[in-house]
Amino acid sequence: MLITFKSHASQDLIMMNDLAVTLLGIIGKHVGERGVITKEELPRAIHRLEAAVMQAKQSPAQSQLPEEQRGKGSDYDDDEEEPLHLGQRAYPFLDMLRASQREGCDVLWGV
C-alpha cells in the first residue's frame, strides 16, 4: 500500500506504507485513512525525526541488519547492496516537512 503526503510547499511525496508507519511513529503520529501534521506540530516533528536520524547514524551497522541476521558476522555477500539507513529513507519526508514549515502550511495524507 502506498501513502501520498501532500503540502502546498512541495510536490506530493509517495512512500510505502511500512516506511510511512516508521516515520510517522517517530514523530508521534499514526497512519490512518487520513491525517495531518499541522504547521504548529512541524518544529517538534522535524526535531524528533532529525534526532532519530542522528541516533541511527551513531548506532553500529548491525542495527541496520534484519533481526535474524544480527550477530552472525558478515552473512551478506560482498555483491549485495547495503540496506538504506534511516537518514536516506527519511530525507525526502524531512525535506517536505522543512519546506512546509518555511511556508507555514500543513502536511496531509489520505486526502
The first five atom37 places (N, CA, C, CB, O) and aatype in JSON, in Angstrom:
{
  "aatype": [12, 10, 9, 16, 13, 11, 15, 8, 0, 15, 5, 3, 10, 9, 12, 12, 2, 3, 10, 0, 19, 16, 10, 10, 7, 9, 9, 7, 11, 8, 19, 7, 6, 1, 7, 19, 9, 16, 11, 6, 6, 10, 14, 1, 0, 9, 8, 1, 10, 6, 0, 0, 19, 12, 5, 0, 11, 5, 15, 14, 0, 5, 15, 5, 10, 14, 6, 6, 5, 1, 7, 11, 7, 15, 3, 18, 3, 3, 3, 6, 6, 6, 14, 10, 8, 10, 7, 5, 1, 0, 18, 14, 13, 10, 3, 12, 10, 1, 0, 15, 5, 1, 6, 7, 4, 3, 19, 10, 17, 7, 19],
  "atom_mask": [
    [1, 1, 1, 1, 1],
    [1, 1, 1, 1, 1],
    [1, 1, 1, 1, 1],
    [1, 1, 1, 1, 1],
    [1, 1, 1, 1, 1],
    [1, 1, 1, 1, 1],
    [1, 1, 1, 1, 1],
    [1, 1, 1, 1, 1],
    [1, 1, 1, 1, 1],
    [1, 1, 1, 1, 1],
    [1, 1, 1, 1, 1],
    [1, 1, 1, 1, 1],
    [1, 1, 1, 1, 1],
    [1, 1, 1, 1, 1],
    [1, 1, 1, 1, 1],
    [1, 1, 1, 1, 1],
    [1, 1, 1, 1, 1],
    [1, 1, 1, 1, 1],
    [1, 1, 1, 1, 1],
    [1, 1, 1, 1, 1],
    [1, 1, 1, 1, 1],
    [1, 1, 1, 1, 1],
    [1, 1, 1, 1, 1],
    [1, 1, 1, 1, 1],
    [1, 1, 1, 0, 1],
    [1, 1, 1, 1, 1],
    [1, 1, 1, 1, 1],
    [1, 1, 1, 0, 1],
    [1, 1, 1, 1, 1],
    [1, 1, 1, 1, 1],
    [1, 1, 1, 1, 1],
    [1, 1, 1, 0, 1],
    [1, 1, 1, 1, 1],
    [1, 1, 1, 1, 1],
    [1, 1, 1, 0, 1],
    [1, 1, 1, 1, 1],
    [1, 1, 1, 1, 1],
    [1, 1, 1, 1, 1],
    [1, 1, 1, 1, 1],
    [1, 1, 1, 1, 1],
    [1, 1, 1, 1, 1],
    [1, 1, 1, 1, 1],
    [1, 1, 1, 1, 1],
    [1, 1, 1, 1, 1],
    [1, 1, 1, 1, 1],
    [1, 1, 1, 1, 1],
    [1, 1, 1, 1, 1],
    [1, 1, 1, 1, 1],
    [1, 1, 1, 1, 1],
    [1, 1, 1, 1, 1],
    [1, 1, 1, 1, 1],
    [1, 1, 1, 1, 1],
    [1, 1, 1, 1, 1],
    [1, 1, 1, 1, 1],
    [1, 1, 1, 1, 1],
    [1, 1, 1, 1, 1],
    [1, 1, 1, 1, 1],
    [1, 1, 1, 1, 1],
    [1, 1, 1, 1, 1],
    [1, 1, 1, 1, 1],
    [1, 1, 1, 1, 1],
    [1, 1, 1, 1, 1],
    [1, 1, 1, 1, 1],
    [1, 1, 1, 1, 1],
    [1, 1, 1, 1, 1],
    [1, 1, 1, 1, 1],
    [1, 1, 1, 1, 1],
    [1, 1, 1, 1, 1],
    [1, 1, 1, 1, 1],
    [1, 1, 1, 1, 1],
    [1, 1, 1, 0, 1],
    [1, 1, 1, 1, 1],
    [1, 1, 1, 0, 1],
    [1, 1, 1, 1, 1],
    [1, 1, 1, 1, 1],
    [1, 1, 1, 1, 1],
    [1, 1, 1, 1, 1],
    [1, 1, 1, 1, 1],
    [1, 1, 1, 1, 1],
    [1, 1, 1, 1, 1],
    [1, 1, 1, 1, 1],
    [1, 1, 1, 1, 1],
    [1, 1, 1, 1, 1],
    [1, 1, 1, 1, 1],
    [1, 1, 1, 1, 1],
    [1, 1, 1, 1, 1],
    [1, 1, 1, 0, 1],
    [1, 1, 1, 1, 1],
    [1, 1, 1, 1, 1],
    [1, 1, 1, 1, 1],
    [1, 1, 1, 1, 1],
    [1, 1, 1, 1, 1],
    [1, 1, 1, 1, 1],
    [1, 1, 1, 1, 1],
    [1, 1, 1, 1, 1],
    [1, 1, 1, 1, 1],
    [1, 1, 1, 1, 1],
    [1, 1, 1, 1, 1],
    [1, 1, 1, 1, 1],
    [1, 1, 1, 1, 1],
    [1, 1, 1, 1, 1],
    [1, 1, 1, 1, 1],
    [1, 1, 1, 1, 1],
    [1, 1, 1, 0, 1],
    [1, 1, 1, 1, 1],
    [1, 1, 1, 1, 1],
    [1, 1, 1, 1, 1],
    [1, 1, 1, 1, 1],
    [1, 1, 1, 1, 1],
    [1, 1, 1, 0, 1],
    [1, 1, 1, 1, 1]
  ],
  "atom_positions": [
    [[0.84, -1.18, 0.0], [0.0, 0.0, 0.0], [0.88, 1.24, 0.0], [-0.95, 0.0, 1.21], [1.92, 1.27, 0.66]],
    [[0.48, 2.24, -0.72], [1.22, 3.49, -0.81], [0.48, 4.6, -0.07], [1.43, 3.88, -2.28], [-0.75, 4.64, -0.05]],
    [[1.26, 5.49, 0.54], [0.72, 6.66, 1.22], [1.23, 7.89, 0.47], [1.13, 6.7, 2.75], [2.42, 7.99, 0.17]],
    [[0.35, 8.82, 0.17], [0.74, 10.06, -0.5], [0.61, 11.21, 0.47], [-0.13, 10.31, -1.77], [-0.47, 11.49, 1.0]],
    [[1.75, 11.88, 0.71], [1.78, 13.07, 1.56], [1.67, 14.29, 0.66], [3.08, 13.12, 2.44], [2.28, 14.34, -0.41]],
    [[0.89, 15.27, 1.11], [0.66, 16.48, 0.32], [0.94, 17.72, 1.17], [-0.79, 16.52, -0.23], [0.65, 17.76, 2.37]],
    [[1.5, 18.72, 0.51], [1.74, 20.01, 1.14], [1.77, 21.06, 0.05], [3.06, 20.01, 1.98], [2.26, 20.8, -1.05]],
    [[1.25, 22.23, 0.35], [1.31, 23.32, -0.63], [2.73, 23.8, -0.85], [0.43, 24.48, -0.19], [3.0, 24.52, -1.81]],
    [[3.66, 23.42, 0.03], [5.03, 23.9, -0.04], [5.94, 23.02, -0.9], [5.6, 23.99, 1.34], [7.06, 23.42, -1.22]],
    [[5.47, 21.82, -1.28], [6.32, 20.94, -2.07], [5.48, 19.99, -2.91], [7.27, 20.13, -1.15], [4.25, 19.96, -2.81]],
    [[6.17, 19.22, -3.74], [5.49, 18.22, -4.55], [4.98, 17.1, -3.66], [6.43, 17.67, -5.64], [5.47, 16.91, -2.55]],
    [[3.99, 16.37, -4.14], [3.48, 15.21, -3.41], [4.63, 14.22, -3.19], [2.3, 14.53, -4.17], [5.54, 14.09, -4.01]],
    [[4.55, 13.53, -2.06], [5.56, 12.54, -1.71], [4.84, 11.21, -1.5], [6.38, 12.96, -0.43], [3.98, 11.1, -0.63]],
    [[5.2, 10.22, -2.3], [4.58, 8.9, -2.22], [5.58, 7.94, -1.59], [4.11, 8.39, -3.63], [6.73, 7.87, -2.02]],
    [[5.12, 7.2, -0.56], [6.02, 6.23, 0.06], [5.25, 4.97, 0.44], [6.7, 6.82, 1.31], [4.02, 4.97, 0.55]],
    [[6.0, 3.91, 0.62], [5.43, 2.64, 1.03], [4.86, 2.77, 2.44], [6.48, 1.51, 0.97], [5.37, 3.54, 3.25]],
    [[3.82, 2.02, 2.71], [3.13, 2.07, 3.99], [4.08, 1.8, 5.17], [2.0, 1.08, 4.01], [4.0, 2.49, 6.18]],
    [[4.97, 0.79, 5.04], [5.84, 0.46, 6.17], [6.78, 1.6, 6.53], [6.66, -0.78, 5.85], [7.04, 1.84, 7.71]],
    [[7.29, 2.31, 5.53], [8.15, 3.46, 5.8], [7.33, 4.59, 6.42], [8.84, 3.95, 4.51], [7.78, 5.25, 7.36]],
    [[6.13, 4.82, 5.91], [5.26, 5.86, 6.47], [4.95, 5.56, 7.93], [3.95, 5.98, 5.66], [4.97, 6.47, 8.76]],
    [[4.66, 4.31, 8.25], [4.38, 3.91, 9.64], [5.59, 4.23, 10.51], [4.03, 2.4, 9.73], [5.44, 4.78, 11.61]],
    [[6.79, 3.89, 10.04], [8.01, 4.14, 10.8], [8.23, 5.62, 11.03], [9.21, 3.54, 10.08], [8.44, 6.06, 12.17]],
    [[8.19, 6.41, 9.96], [8.49, 7.84, 10.07], [7.43, 8.57, 10.9], [8.59, 8.47, 8.69], [7.76, 9.41, 11.73]],
    [[6.17, 8.24, 10.67], [5.12, 8.89, 11.45], [5.19, 8.47, 12.92], [3.74, 8.57, 10.87], [4.92, 9.27, 13.81]],
    [[5.55, 7.22, 13.17], [5.71, 6.75, 14.54], [6.78, 7.52, 15.29], [0.0, 0.0, 0.0], [6.63, 7.83, 16.47]],
    [[7.87, 7.83, 14.6], [8.96, 8.6, 15.21], [8.47, 9.97, 15.66], [10.13, 8.75, 14.22], [8.88, 10.47, 16.7]],
    [[7.6, 10.58, 14.87], [7.13, 11.93, 15.21], [5.84, 11.91, 16.04], [6.91, 12.74, 13.95], [5.27, 12.96, 16.33]],
    [[5.39, 10.71, 16.4], [4.23, 10.61, 17.28], [2.89, 10.61, 16.59], [0.0, 0.0, 0.0], [1.87, 10.94, 17.2]],
    [[2.88, 10.25, 15.32], [1.63, 10.17, 14.55], [1.41, 8.73, 14.14], [1.68, 11.11, 13.3], [2.31, 7.89, 14.21]],
    [[0.19, 8.44, 13.7], [-0.16, 7.11, 13.24], [-0.76, 7.19, 11.85], [-1.15, 6.43, 14.22], [-1.48, 8.13, 11.52]],
    [[-0.44, 6.19, 11.03], [-1.03, 6.13, 9.7], [-2.49, 5.74, 9.86], [-0.26, 5.13, 8.77], [-2.81, 4.69, 10.4]],
    [[-3.33, 6.58, 9.38], [-4.76, 6.3, 9.36], [-5.24, 6.54, 7.94], [0.0, 0.0, 0.0], [-4.45, 6.82, 7.04]],
    [[-6.53, 6.44, 7.77], [-7.08, 6.7, 6.45], [-6.75, 8.12, 6.01], [-8.61, 6.48, 6.45], [-6.46, 8.38, 4.84]],
    [[-6.78, 9.04, 6.97], [-6.42, 10.44, 6.73], [-5.63, 10.94, 7.91], [-7.68, 11.32, 6.49], [-5.76, 10.43, 9.03]],
    [[-4.81, 11.94, 7.67], [-4.05, 12.52, 8.77], [-3.46, 13.86, 8.4], [0.0, 0.0, 0.0], [-3.47, 14.27, 7.24]],
    [[-2.94, 14.53, 9.42], [-2.35, 15.84, 9.22], [-1.23, 16.07, 10.23], [-3.42, 16.95, 9.35], [-1.31, 15.64, 11.38]],
    [[-0.2, 16.73, 9.77], [0.81, 17.3, 10.64], [0.62, 18.8, 10.49], [2.32, 16.82, 10.27], [0.93, 19.38, 9.45]],
    [[0.1, 19.43, 11.53], [-0.21, 20.86, 11.44], [1.06, 21.69, 11.44], [-1.13, 21.28, 12.59], [2.12, 21.23, 11.87]],
    [[0.94, 22.92, 10.97], [2.1, 23.81, 10.94], [2.65, 24.03, 12.35], [1.74, 25.15, 10.31], [3.84, 24.27, 12.51]],
    [[1.79, 23.95, 13.36], [2.24, 24.1, 14.74], [3.02, 22.88, 15.22], [1.04, 24.35, 15.67], [3.88, 22.99, 16.09]],
    [[2.73, 21.72, 14.66], [3.42, 20.48, 15.03], [4.74, 20.28, 14.28], [2.53, 19.3, 14.77], [5.56, 19.46, 14.69]],
    [[4.95, 21.02, 13.22], [6.12, 20.8, 12.37], [7.46, 20.95, 13.08], [6.08, 21.76, 11.23], [8.33, 20.09, 12.9]],
    [[7.7, 22.0, 13.9], [9.01, 22.1, 14.54], [9.36, 20.87, 15.39], [9.05, 23.34, 15.42], [10.48, 20.37, 15.32]],
    [[8.41, 20.39, 16.17], [8.66, 19.21, 17.01], [8.86, 17.97, 16.14], [7.49, 18.99, 18.0], [9.74, 17.15, 16.42]],
    [[8.05, 17.82, 15.1], [8.17, 16.67, 14.21], [9.55, 16.64, 13.54], [7.06, 16.69, 13.13], [10.19, 15.59, 13.49]],
    [[10.0, 17.77, 13.04], [11.31, 17.87, 12.4], [12.4, 17.53, 13.4], [11.53, 19.29, 11.81], [13.32, 16.77, 13.09]],
    [[12.31, 18.09, 14.6], [13.32, 17.83, 15.64], [13.39, 16.33, 15.97], [13.0, 18.64, 16.91], [14.48, 15.77, 16.05]],
    [[12.24, 15.7, 16.15], [12.22, 14.27, 16.51], [12.78, 13.4, 15.39], [10.79, 13.83, 16.84], [13.51, 12.45, 15.66]],
    [[12.45, 13.72, 14.15], [12.94, 12.94, 13.03], [14.45, 13.14, 12.83], [12.19, 13.32, 11.75], [15.17, 12.18, 12.57]],
    [[14.91, 14.38, 12.96], [16.36, 14.64, 12.86], [17.12, 13.91, 13.96], [16.64, 16.16, 12.94], [18.2, 13.36, 13.71]],
    [[16.58, 13.9, 15.18], [17.23, 13.21, 16.3], [17.29, 11.7, 16.03], [16.47, 13.48, 17.62], [18.3, 11.07, 16.33]],
    [[16.23, 11.13, 15.47], [16.22, 9.7, 15.16], [17.24, 9.37, 14.08], [14.83, 9.26, 14.72], [17.9, 8.33, 14.14]],
    [[17.38, 10.24, 13.09], [18.36, 10.04, 12.03], [19.77, 10.09, 12.61], [18.19, 11.09, 10.91], [20.61, 9.26, 12.27]],
    [[20.03, 11.07, 13.47], [21.36, 11.18, 14.09], [21.67, 9.96, 14.95], [21.45, 12.45, 14.95], [22.79, 9.45, 14.93]],
    [[20.69, 9.49, 15.7], [20.88, 8.31, 16.53], [21.17, 7.08, 15.66], [19.63, 8.07, 17.42], [22.02, 6.26, 16.0]],
    [[20.47, 6.96, 14.55], [20.69, 5.83, 13.65], [22.09, 5.87, 13.04], [19.63, 5.82, 12.53], [22.71, 4.83, 12.84]],
    [[22.59, 7.07, 12.76], [23.94, 7.2, 12.2], [25.0, 6.79, 13.22], [24.19, 8.64, 11.75], [26.04, 6.26, 12.85]],
    [[24.72, 7.04, 14.5], [25.69, 6.72, 15.55], [25.62, 5.26, 15.98], [25.46, 7.62, 16.74], [26.55, 4.76, 16.61]],
    [[24.53, 4.58, 15.65], [24.38, 3.18, 16.02], [25.28, 2.33, 15.15], [22.9, 2.73, 15.89], [25.58, 2.69, 14.01]],
    [[25.72, 1.2, 15.67], [26.54, 0.31, 14.85], [25.76, -0.21, 13.65], [27.05, -0.86, 15.68], [24.53, -0.27, 13.69]],
    [[26.47, -0.59, 12.61], [25.83, -1.07, 11.38], [24.98, -2.3, 11.64], [26.89, -1.38, 10.33], [24.06, -2.57, 10.87]],
    [[25.26, -3.06, 12.69], [24.48, -4.25, 13.0], [23.0, -3.93, 13.16], [25.01, -4.91, 14.25], [22.15, -4.75, 12.84]],
    [[22.69, -2.72, 13.66], [21.29, -2.38, 13.88], [20.53, -2.24, 12.57], [21.18, -1.1, 14.69], [19.3, -2.24, 12.56]],
    [[21.25, -2.11, 11.46], [20.62, -1.98, 10.16], [20.23, -3.34, 9.58], [21.54, -1.27, 9.2], [19.41, -3.4, 8.66]],
    [[20.8, -4.42, 10.1], [20.53, -5.73, 9.57], [19.18, -6.25, 10.04], [21.63, -6.69, 9.97], [18.71, -5.89, 11.12]],
    [[18.56, -7.1, 9.23], [17.34, -7.74, 9.71], [17.63, -8.53, 10.99], [16.74, -8.68, 8.62], [18.75, -9.01, 11.18]],
    [[16.65, -8.64, 11.85], [16.83, -9.23, 13.17], [17.47, -10.62, 13.12], [15.51, -9.31, 13.87], [18.33, -10.94, 13.94]],
    [[17.06, -11.43, 12.16], [17.58, -12.79, 12.1], [19.05, -12.87, 11.68], [16.75, -13.61, 11.16], [19.68, -13.92, 11.82]],
    [[19.6, -11.76, 11.15], [20.99, -11.78, 10.71], [21.92, -11.03, 11.64], [21.09, -11.19, 9.33], [23.13, -11.02, 11.41]],
    [[21.39, -10.4, 12.69], [22.25, -9.69, 13.63], [23.11, -10.68, 14.39], [21.41, -8.84, 14.61], [22.65, -11.76, 14.78]],
    [[24.37, -10.31, 14.6], [25.26, -11.14, 15.39], [25.82, -12.33, 14.64], [0.0, 0.0, 0.0], [26.48, -13.17, 15.26]],
    [[25.58, -12.45, 13.35], [26.08, -13.59, 12.59], [27.3, -13.23, 11.77], [24.99, -14.13, 11.69], [27.69, -13.99, 10.88]],
    [[27.91, -12.11, 12.04], [29.08, -11.71, 11.25], [28.63, -11.16, 9.92], [0.0, 0.0, 0.0], [27.59, -10.51, 9.82]],
    [[29.42, -11.42, 8.89], [29.09, -10.87, 7.58], [28.44, -11.94, 6.71], [30.35, -10.29, 6.89], [29.1, -12.53, 5.86]],
    [[27.18, -12.19, 6.94], [26.45, -13.16, 6.14], [26.04, -12.59, 4.79], [25.22, -13.64, 6.89], [25.65, -13.33, 3.88]],
    [[26.12, -11.27, 4.65], [25.78, -10.67, 3.37], [26.9, -10.96, 2.38], [25.55, -9.14, 3.51], [28.08, -10.94, 2.73]],
    [[26.52, -11.23, 1.13], [27.52, -11.4, 0.09], [28.13, -10.04, -0.2], [26.89, -12.02, -1.21], [27.5, -9.0, 0.01]],
    [[29.37, -10.05, -0.68], [30.05, -8.79, -0.99], [29.32, -8.02, -2.09], [31.49, -9.05, -1.41], [29.38, -6.79, -2.12]],
    [[28.64, -8.74, -2.99], [27.95, -8.08, -4.09], [26.6, -7.5, -3.68], [27.75, -9.06, -5.22], [26.03, -6.69, -4.4]],
    [[26.1, -7.91, -2.53], [24.78, -7.46, -2.09], [24.85, -6.02, -1.6], [24.24, -8.38, -0.98], [25.79, -5.63, -0.92]],
    [[23.84, -5.24, -1.96], [23.81, -3.84, -1.55], [23.52, -3.72, -0.07], [22.76, -3.07, -2.35], [22.79, -4.53, 0.51]],
    [[24.1, -2.68, 0.55], [23.8, -2.4, 1.95], [22.38, -1.85, 2.03], [24.83, -1.4, 2.56], [21.94, -1.14, 1.13]],
    [[21.66, -2.17, 3.12], [20.33, -1.61, 3.25], [20.4, -0.1, 3.47], [19.57, -2.27, 4.42], [21.37, 0.41, 4.02]],
    [[19.37, 0.6, 3.03], [19.31, 2.04, 3.22], [19.17, 2.35, 4.7], [18.16, 2.66, 2.42], [18.4, 1.7, 5.4]],
    [[19.9, 3.35, 5.16], [19.75, 3.73, 6.56], [18.64, 4.77, 6.69], [21.08, 4.28, 7.14], [18.17, 5.34, 5.7]],
    [[18.23, 5.0, 7.92], [17.09, 5.87, 8.19], [17.24, 7.24, 7.54], [16.89, 6.02, 9.68], [16.27, 7.78, 7.01]],
    [[18.43, 7.81, 7.59], [18.63, 9.13, 7.01], [18.31, 9.17, 5.53], [0.0, 0.0, 0.0], [17.69, 10.13, 5.05]],
    [[18.72, 8.14, 4.8], [18.44, 8.09, 3.37], [16.95, 7.94, 3.11], [19.21, 6.95, 2.71], [16.41, 8.53, 2.17]],
    [[16.3, 7.16, 3.93], [14.87, 6.91, 3.73], [14.03, 8.09, 4.21], [14.45, 5.63, 4.48], [12.95, 8.34, 3.67]],
    [[14.51, 8.82, 5.21], [13.73, 9.92, 5.79], [13.95, 11.25, 5.08], [14.08, 10.06, 7.26], [13.14, 12.17, 5.23]],
    [[15.03, 11.38, 4.32], [15.39, 12.68, 3.74], [14.25, 13.33, 2.94], [16.59, 12.51, 2.84], [13.97, 14.51, 3.17]],
    [[13.58, 12.64, 2.02], [12.51, 13.32, 1.26], [11.38, 13.82, 2.17], [11.94, 12.36, 0.22], [10.83, 14.9, 1.93]],
    [[11.05, 13.04, 3.19], [9.99, 13.45, 4.11], [10.44, 14.64, 4.94], [9.59, 12.28, 5.03], [9.67, 15.59, 5.14]],
    [[11.68, 14.61, 5.42], [12.22, 15.75, 6.17], [12.23, 17.0, 5.3], [13.65, 15.44, 6.67], [11.9, 18.09, 5.77]],
    [[12.6, 16.85, 4.05], [12.62, 17.98, 3.12], [11.23, 18.59, 2.99], [13.15, 17.53, 1.74], [11.08, 19.81, 2.99]],
    [[10.2, 17.72, 2.88], [8.82, 18.21, 2.79], [8.41, 18.92, 4.08], [7.85, 17.04, 2.49], [7.78, 19.98, 4.03]],
    [[8.77, 18.35, 5.22], [8.42, 18.99, 6.5], [9.07, 20.36, 6.64], [8.83, 18.09, 7.67], [8.43, 21.32, 7.06]],
    [[10.35, 20.44, 6.28], [11.07, 21.73, 6.38], [10.47, 22.77, 5.44], [12.56, 21.53, 6.07], [10.31, 23.93, 5.82]],
    [[10.16, 22.37, 4.21], [9.56, 23.31, 3.25], [8.2, 23.77, 3.75], [9.42, 22.64, 1.85], [7.84, 24.95, 3.62]],
    [[7.44, 22.85, 4.33], [6.12, 23.21, 4.87], [6.25, 24.17, 6.04], [5.36, 21.96, 5.29], [5.43, 25.08, 6.19]],
    [[7.26, 23.97, 6.86], [7.48, 24.88, 7.99], [7.84, 26.28, 7.48], [8.59, 24.34, 8.91], [7.33, 27.27, 8.0]],
    [[8.71, 26.35, 6.48], [9.08, 27.65, 5.91], [7.87, 28.38, 5.34], [10.14, 27.46, 4.81], [7.75, 29.6, 5.49]],
    [[6.98, 27.64, 4.69], [5.8, 28.24, 4.07], [4.62, 28.39, 5.02], [5.39, 27.41, 2.89], [3.63, 29.05, 4.69]],
    [[4.71, 27.77, 6.21], [3.62, 27.86, 7.18], [2.38, 27.1, 6.78], [0.0, 0.0, 0.0], [1.26, 27.57, 6.98]],
    [[2.57, 25.89, 6.21], [1.42, 25.09, 5.81], [1.49, 23.68, 6.35], [1.31, 25.05, 4.3], [2.57, 23.2, 6.71]],
    [[0.36, 23.02, 6.41], [0.24, 21.67, 6.95], [0.7, 20.62, 5.95], [-1.18, 21.4, 7.38], [0.77, 20.87, 4.75]],
    [[1.0, 19.42, 6.47], [1.27, 18.24, 5.65], [0.11, 17.28, 5.86], [2.65, 17.57, 6.01], [-0.23, 16.95, 6.99]],
    [[-0.49, 16.85, 4.78], [-1.68, 15.99, 4.83], [-1.42, 14.66, 4.15], [-2.89, 16.69, 4.18], [-0.56, 14.56, 3.27]],
    [[-2.17, 13.64, 4.55], [-2.19, 12.39, 3.79], [-3.6, 11.83, 3.82], [-1.18, 11.37, 4.37], [-4.39, 12.1, 4.72]],
    [[-3.9, 11.04, 2.78], [-5.21, 10.42, 2.67], [-6.31, 11.34, 2.17], [0.0, 0.0, 0.0], [-7.49, 11.07, 2.37]],
    [[-5.92, 12.43, 1.53], [-6.92, 13.37, 1.01], [-6.91, 13.37, -0.51], [-6.67, 14.79, 1.55], [-7.69, 14.09, -1.13]]
  ]
}
